[in-house]
Amino acid sequence: MGLCRFGGQGACLGCHRTKAEVKGWKRLSAAAKAAINERIRQGTQEVPVAARNGKAPRKRLRKLERKIGKLEAKLAALRAERDAMADPD
């Protein structure tokens, strides 16, 4: 554990898995592990796009959802302010 060293392509120099794959290995399904191992056996060094930015896709999606939620709340507040200014009863 903790032996991976990552190169510029985002893959481990030894096992050739991405940071996201290494971090989430225990949670991956048997089919996902098999697909990763097959990719490595075939010598394909193609690193998935989601792994290149160093974030696990689910983690990135959660972060984006939080940002969207905050922006939607801010937008609702601005619309309410606009409506209050437009209708000064």
Secondary structure, DSSP 8 states (H G I E B T S, - for coil): -----B-TTSBBTTT--BHHHHHTGGGS-HHHHHHHHHHHHTT-----HHHHTTS-HHHHHHHHHHHHHHHHHHHHHHHHHHHHHH---
